[in-house]
Structure formats: structure tokens, C-alpha cells
Amino acid sequence: HRRGIAERAKERGIVLASHDDATRAHVDEGRDFGIRVAEFPTTLEAARASREAGLSVLMGGPNVVRGGSHSGNVSARDLARHGLLDILSSDYIPFSLIQSAFFLGEVVDEVDLPAAVAMVSRTPAAAVGLEDRGEIVAGKRADLVRVRVEEHIPIVRTVWREGERVA
């Protein structure tokens, strides 16, 4: 059934992600199905195998902020330290997306703020084929968020969607 779903998704241009891969075998199976994003690898081994297979590695913002997985899996911070973290998602706490982008650069020496912001903008957009967004470049959508940081907490001040202010 999974192969059939993967084939239909590919026919429709839908990007697939794996979930909770723990071993190289899991990653290899996903790669064979056309997976392009490794969502929440549970081990350093799976994250390394995902990178070697050309997959983008995605972890949740709550994992970054908490300092580890709530279920005992590999830490997103550790993956960042090893250069194995590409994408941050909000997972089950929406605010964690912006919070983790600003926080990651403070707690992981190997990641600066521009690199962390790319993990919530340019990198995820590219991973799923949305080439018209994700970075500030002439001709792209101009989806922007103005943020002010107060006492290490990012506060959204203004939002633009396709160049139009919406909040």
C-alpha cells in the first residue's frame, strides 16, 4: 500500500516525508519510495543516513527549545551541532517555529541566526519545490515577518504576504 501511495503522490508532484526513521534500513526504504524529507529521525544514525541519501532533515521547534525530544529521541540541537539539521517545523506548538529559529543560534555555536532563519524559510520551501518563496530575493513572493526580540523572546510585529501587509 505504501508503494502505491508513493507512486500516486509522485504522479501528482506531491513531496513525501518519512517519519521517525531510526535506522539506515528505514531511510533506504523511504528513499526507494521517493521520500525527500526525513521528518523527525529518531537517531543520529538515521539523520546521517538521511543526509547521505540526499534527504532534507526536519526536526520540531519544541525539541530545540526543550533541549531534546519529549519521547527520548535524538536532540535537534545535537543534529544541528553535527550539521545534520535542515528544516525546523512548529510540530505541536505553533509559536515554537519562530522561537526555535531565534533560540537555536543562541544555544548551538555551529548555527547563526541567518542559518536558523533559513531553516524555517528558504530550506523548507526548496525541499518541497516552492521555488517562488523562502528568501528575500527580487521576483519572489515577499512573505515577510518583522520581529523584535525582547528578553530572548521573539515578538512578531508585522506580517506581509506577497508584499501586502496582513498583520
Disulfide bonds with the S-S distance in Angstrom:
none
